[in-house]
Amino acid sequence: MTLAEKAKKVLDILEKGYPDARIALHFKTPLELLIATILSAQCTDERVNKTTPSLFKRYKDPRDYAETDLKELEGYIGSINFFRNKAKNIRSCCKNIVDKFRGKIPDTLEELITLPGVGRKTANIVLGCAFGKDALAVDTHVKRVSNRIGLAVHQDPDKIEEELCEIIPKKRWTKAANLLILHGRNICTAKNPKHDICKVRAYCNFLRFFRKKVDD
C-alpha cells in the first residue's frame, strides 16, 4: 500500500466518524479567524471562544486593532496564555494590514506569513477555513497523528505539511487537517491514546510499535 492509498483509507474512515468536521474556533469573518488563531497558540480553543465575543464586539476592523491602546487590548485578552506578546502581535499585524494591504485581510499564503505573529499554520487555517481555499494547517494534533499513523516522518511542521500535501489530494487538504485535529483531540491523545476505540488502528505504526514493545 502506498502512502497516498493509506492516507485515503485513513481519511475516509475519519470522515465517516466526523462528517461535520470543522474548525472549533468561533468566527464570522477572516479577520476574526485570524485574531482567534493568533490567540489560540498554546491556548485551548475553548478559552479563546470564551474570550473573543467581547473582543470582536469592541474591535470591528483592522484599524480598530491598529489604533488601540495596548493596555486596553491586553485587558480584553488577559485570560489568554502569553496575552501581552499576543496583544503586541495582533496590533502590529493589523497595522501591517492597514498600511500594506489597505485594511483587507490578505488571501494568499505568501502575503499572510509576512504579518507579525502569523506563521504557516495560522495562514493555512485562515486560507482554508475563512477563504475556502485548499490549505493544510499542521498543528500539534496533526503532527502527532500523522507521525503515529506513519503519513509523515519529520518533526518540523513545515516538512510535515510538505509530506502530507504530497499524498493527500489538494481538494481534501483543509478537511484532512480538521479530521486529524479532531482525531488527535478525541482519540489519538498525547497521553493514553484510546487504542481500543480507534477506528484507524489497523493503519497505525505507533500501535504496532506499542504492542511489540509490550510483547517484548
C-alpha positions as a Markdown table, in Angstrom:
| # | Residue | x | y | z |
|---|---|---|---|---|
| 1 | Met | 0.0 | 0.0 | 0.0 |
| 2 | Thr | 1.4 | 3.4 | -1.0 |
| 3 | Leu | 1.3 | 6.3 | 1.5 |
| 4 | Ala | -1.3 | 8.0 | -0.7 |
| 5 | Glu | -3.5 | 4.9 | -0.6 |
| 6 | Lys | -3.0 | 4.7 | 3.2 |
| 7 | Ala | -3.9 | 8.4 | 3.6 |
| 8 | Lys | -7.1 | 7.9 | 1.6 |
| 9 | Lys | -8.2 | 5.0 | 3.7 |
| 10 | Val | -7.5 | 6.8 | 7.0 |
| 11 | Leu | -9.3 | 10.0 | 5.9 |
| 12 | Asp | -12.3 | 8.1 | 4.5 |
| 13 | Ile | -12.7 | 6.4 | 7.9 |
| 14 | Leu | -12.2 | 9.6 | 9.9 |
| 15 | Glu | -14.7 | 11.4 | 7.6 |
| 16 | Lys | -17.4 | 8.8 | 8.4 |
| 17 | Gly | -16.7 | 9.3 | 12.1 |
| 18 | Tyr | -16.6 | 13.1 | 11.9 |
| 19 | Pro | -18.9 | 14.1 | 8.9 |
| 20 | Asp | -19.2 | 17.7 | 10.1 |
| 21 | Ala | -15.5 | 18.2 | 10.9 |
| 22 | Arg | -14.7 | 21.9 | 11.1 |
| 23 | Ile | -12.5 | 24.3 | 13.0 |
| 24 | Ala | -13.5 | 24.7 | 16.6 |
| 25 | Leu | -12.8 | 28.4 | 16.8 |
| 26 | His | -15.8 | 30.7 | 16.5 |
| 27 | Phe | -15.6 | 33.4 | 13.8 |
| 28 | Lys | -17.7 | 35.2 | 11.2 |
| 29 | Thr | -15.0 | 37.0 | 9.2 |
| 30 | Pro | -11.4 | 36.3 | 8.0 |
| 31 | Leu | -10.3 | 39.0 | 10.5 |
| 32 | Glu | -12.0 | 37.3 | 13.4 |
| 33 | Leu | -10.5 | 33.9 | 12.5 |
| 34 | Leu | -7.0 | 35.5 | 12.1 |
| 35 | Ile | -7.2 | 37.0 | 15.5 |
| 36 | Ala | -8.7 | 33.9 | 17.1 |
| 37 | Thr | -6.0 | 31.7 | 15.6 |
| 38 | Ile | -3.2 | 34.0 | 16.9 |
| 39 | Leu | -4.8 | 33.8 | 20.3 |
| 40 | Ser | -5.1 | 30.0 | 20.2 |
| 41 | Ala | -1.3 | 29.4 | 20.2 |
| 42 | Gln | -0.5 | 27.4 | 23.3 |
| 43 | Cys | -4.1 | 28.0 | 24.5 |
| 44 | Thr | -7.3 | 26.0 | 24.2 |
| 45 | Asp | -9.9 | 26.8 | 21.6 |
| 46 | Glu | -12.5 | 26.7 | 24.4 |
| 47 | Arg | -10.7 | 29.5 | 26.3 |
| 48 | Val | -10.3 | 31.5 | 23.1 |
| 49 | Asn | -14.0 | 31.1 | 22.3 |
| 50 | Lys | -14.9 | 32.5 | 25.7 |
| 51 | Thr | -12.7 | 35.5 | 25.2 |
| 52 | Thr | -13.5 | 36.6 | 21.6 |
| 53 | Pro | -17.1 | 37.6 | 21.9 |
| 54 | Ser | -16.4 | 40.8 | 23.8 |
| 55 | Leu | -13.2 | 41.3 | 21.8 |
| 56 | Phe | -14.9 | 41.1 | 18.5 |
| 57 | Lys | -17.7 | 43.4 | 19.7 |
| 58 | Arg | -15.1 | 46.1 | 20.6 |
| 59 | Tyr | -12.8 | 45.7 | 17.6 |
| 60 | Lys | -14.6 | 45.6 | 14.2 |
| 61 | Asp | -11.8 | 46.0 | 11.7 |
| 62 | Pro | -8.0 | 46.0 | 11.4 |
| 63 | Arg | -7.8 | 49.8 | 12.0 |
| 64 | Asp | -9.6 | 49.3 | 15.4 |
| 65 | Tyr | -6.8 | 46.9 | 16.5 |
| 66 | Ala | -4.0 | 49.0 | 14.9 |
| 67 | Glu | -5.0 | 52.2 | 16.7 |
| 68 | Thr | -5.9 | 50.7 | 20.1 |
| 69 | Asp | -4.1 | 51.3 | 23.3 |
| 70 | Leu | -2.1 | 48.2 | 24.0 |
| 71 | Lys | -3.2 | 48.1 | 27.7 |
| 72 | Glu | -6.8 | 48.2 | 26.6 |
| 73 | Leu | -6.3 | 45.3 | 24.2 |
| 74 | Glu | -4.5 | 43.3 | 26.9 |
| 75 | Gly | -7.5 | 43.8 | 29.1 |
| 76 | Tyr | -9.7 | 42.0 | 26.7 |
| 77 | Ile | -7.4 | 39.0 | 26.3 |
| 78 | Gly | -5.9 | 38.8 | 29.8 |
| 79 | Ser | -7.2 | 35.3 | 30.3 |
| 80 | Ile | -5.2 | 34.0 | 27.3 |
| 81 | Asn | -1.8 | 32.5 | 27.7 |
| 82 | Phe | 1.0 | 34.9 | 26.8 |
| 83 | Phe | -1.6 | 37.7 | 26.3 |
| 84 | Arg | 1.0 | 40.5 | 26.3 |
| 85 | Asn | 3.0 | 39.2 | 23.5 |
| 86 | Lys | -0.2 | 38.3 | 21.6 |
| 87 | Ala | -1.6 | 41.8 | 22.1 |
| 88 | Lys | 1.6 | 43.2 | 20.5 |
| 89 | Asn | 1.5 | 40.8 | 17.6 |
| 90 | Ile | -2.2 | 41.5 | 17.0 |
| 91 | Arg | -1.7 | 45.2 | 17.0 |
| 92 | Ser | 1.4 | 45.0 | 14.8 |
| 93 | Cys | -0.3 | 42.5 | 12.5 |
| 94 | Cys | -3.3 | 44.8 | 12.0 |
| 95 | Lys | -1.1 | 47.8 | 11.4 |
| 96 | Asn | 0.5 | 45.9 | 8.6 |
| 97 | Ile | -2.9 | 45.0 | 7.2 |
| 98 | Val | -3.9 | 48.7 | 7.2 |
| 99 | Asp | -0.6 | 50.0 | 5.9 |
| 100 | Lys | 0.3 | 47.3 | 3.3 |
| 101 | Phe | -3.0 | 45.8 | 2.4 |
| 102 | Arg | -5.4 | 48.8 | 2.7 |
| 103 | Gly | -7.2 | 47.2 | 5.6 |
| 104 | Lys | -8.0 | 44.0 | 3.6 |
| 105 | Ile | -7.0 | 40.6 | 5.0 |
| 106 | Pro | -4.6 | 39.0 | 2.5 |
| 107 | Asp | -5.8 | 35.8 | 0.9 |
| 108 | Thr | -2.5 | 34.3 | -0.1 |
| 109 | Leu | 0.0 | 32.3 | 2.0 |
| 110 | Glu | 2.9 | 34.4 | 0.8 |
| 111 | Glu | 1.2 | 37.6 | 2.0 |
| 112 | Leu | -0.2 | 36.3 | 5.2 |
| 113 | Ile | 3.1 | 35.0 | 6.5 |
| 114 | Thr | 4.6 | 38.5 | 6.2 |
| 115 | Leu | 2.3 | 39.6 | 9.1 |
| 116 | Pro | 3.6 | 39.7 | 12.6 |
| 117 | Gly | 2.5 | 36.6 | 14.7 |
| 118 | Val | 1.4 | 34.7 | 11.6 |
| 119 | Gly | 3.2 | 31.5 | 10.5 |
| 120 | Arg | 2.3 | 28.9 | 8.0 |
| 121 | Lys | -0.1 | 27.2 | 10.4 |
| 122 | Thr | -2.1 | 30.3 | 11.1 |
| 123 | Ala | -2.0 | 31.3 | 7.5 |
| 124 | Asn | -3.3 | 27.9 | 6.3 |
| 125 | Ile | -6.1 | 28.0 | 8.8 |
| 126 | Val | -7.3 | 31.3 | 7.6 |
| 127 | Leu | -6.9 | 30.3 | 3.9 |
| 128 | Gly | -8.7 | 27.0 | 4.4 |
| 129 | Cys | -11.4 | 27.9 | 6.9 |
| 130 | Ala | -12.2 | 31.6 | 6.2 |
| 131 | Phe | -11.4 | 31.9 | 2.5 |
| 132 | Gly | -12.3 | 28.4 | 1.4 |
| 133 | Lys | -9.0 | 27.7 | -0.3 |
| 134 | Asp | -7.1 | 24.4 | -0.3 |
| 135 | Ala | -4.7 | 24.6 | 2.6 |
| 136 | Leu | -3.3 | 22.1 | 5.1 |
| 137 | Ala | -2.6 | 23.5 | 8.5 |
| 138 | Val | -0.2 | 21.5 | 10.7 |
| 139 | Asp | -0.8 | 22.0 | 14.5 |
| 140 | Thr | 0.3 | 19.8 | 17.3 |
| 141 | His | -2.5 | 17.3 | 16.8 |
| 142 | Val | -1.9 | 16.9 | 13.0 |
| 143 | Lys | 1.8 | 16.5 | 13.8 |
| 144 | Arg | 1.2 | 13.8 | 16.4 |
| 145 | Val | -1.5 | 11.8 | 14.4 |
| 146 | Ser | 0.3 | 11.9 | 11.1 |
| 147 | Asn | 3.6 | 10.8 | 12.7 |
| 148 | Arg | 1.9 | 7.9 | 14.7 |
| 149 | Ile | 0.0 | 6.6 | 11.7 |
| 150 | Gly | 3.1 | 6.9 | 9.5 |
| 151 | Leu | 1.9 | 9.5 | 7.0 |
| 152 | Ala | 4.8 | 11.8 | 7.9 |
| 153 | Val | 8.2 | 11.2 | 9.4 |
| 154 | His | 9.5 | 14.7 | 10.1 |
| 155 | Gln | 9.1 | 16.6 | 13.3 |
| 156 | Asp | 9.2 | 20.1 | 11.7 |
| 157 | Pro | 5.6 | 21.2 | 10.9 |
| 158 | Asp | 6.6 | 22.8 | 7.6 |
| 159 | Lys | 8.2 | 19.5 | 6.5 |
| 160 | Ile | 5.1 | 17.6 | 7.7 |
| 161 | Glu | 2.9 | 19.9 | 5.6 |
| 162 | Glu | 5.0 | 19.1 | 2.5 |
| 163 | Glu | 4.8 | 15.4 | 3.2 |
| 164 | Leu | 1.0 | 15.4 | 3.7 |
| 165 | Cys | 0.4 | 17.6 | 0.7 |
| 166 | Glu | 2.2 | 15.2 | -1.5 |
| 167 | Ile | 0.0 | 12.2 | -0.5 |
| 168 | Ile | -3.4 | 13.9 | 0.1 |
| 169 | Pro | -5.4 | 15.3 | -2.9 |
| 170 | Lys | -5.4 | 19.1 | -2.8 |
| 171 | Lys | -9.2 | 19.3 | -2.6 |
| 172 | Arg | -9.0 | 17.4 | 0.7 |
| 173 | Trp | -6.3 | 19.4 | 2.4 |
| 174 | Thr | -8.5 | 21.6 | 4.6 |
| 175 | Lys | -10.8 | 18.8 | 5.6 |
| 176 | Ala | -7.9 | 16.5 | 6.2 |
| 177 | Ala | -6.4 | 18.9 | 8.7 |
| 178 | Asn | -9.7 | 19.3 | 10.6 |
| 179 | Leu | -10.2 | 15.5 | 10.7 |
| 180 | Leu | -6.7 | 14.8 | 12.0 |
| 181 | Ile | -7.1 | 17.6 | 14.6 |
| 182 | Leu | -10.4 | 16.1 | 15.9 |
| 183 | His | -8.9 | 12.6 | 16.0 |
| 184 | Gly | -6.0 | 13.9 | 17.9 |
| 185 | Arg | -8.2 | 15.6 | 20.4 |
| 186 | Asn | -10.7 | 12.8 | 20.9 |
| 187 | Ile | -8.8 | 9.6 | 20.4 |
| 188 | Cys | -5.1 | 9.9 | 19.5 |
| 189 | Thr | -4.3 | 12.0 | 22.5 |
| 190 | Ala | -0.7 | 12.8 | 23.6 |
| 191 | Lys | -1.1 | 10.7 | 26.7 |
| 192 | Asn | -3.0 | 7.5 | 26.9 |
| 193 | Pro | -4.3 | 7.3 | 23.3 |
| 194 | Lys | -7.6 | 5.3 | 23.1 |
| 195 | His | -6.3 | 2.4 | 21.0 |
| 196 | Asp | -9.3 | 0.2 | 21.8 |
| 197 | Ile | -11.8 | 2.5 | 20.2 |
| 198 | Cys | -9.6 | 3.9 | 17.4 |
| 199 | Lys | -11.2 | 3.4 | 14.0 |
| 200 | Val | -7.9 | 3.7 | 12.2 |
| 201 | Arg | -5.8 | 1.5 | 14.5 |
| 202 | Ala | -5.3 | -1.0 | 11.6 |
| 203 | Tyr | -3.1 | 1.6 | 9.9 |
| 204 | Cys | -1.3 | 2.9 | 13.0 |
| 205 | Asn | 2.5 | 2.4 | 13.1 |
| 206 | Phe | 2.6 | 3.7 | 16.7 |
| 207 | Leu | 0.2 | 1.0 | 17.9 |
| 208 | Arg | 2.2 | -1.8 | 16.2 |
| 209 | Phe | 5.3 | -0.5 | 17.9 |
| 210 | Phe | 3.4 | -0.2 | 21.2 |
| 211 | Arg | 2.2 | -3.8 | 21.0 |
| 212 | Lys | 5.6 | -5.1 | 20.1 |
| 213 | Lys | 7.2 | -3.2 | 23.0 |
| 214 | Val | 4.6 | -4.8 | 25.4 |
| 215 | Asp | 5.2 | -8.3 | 23.9 |
| 216 | Asp | 8.9 | -7.9 | 24.3 |
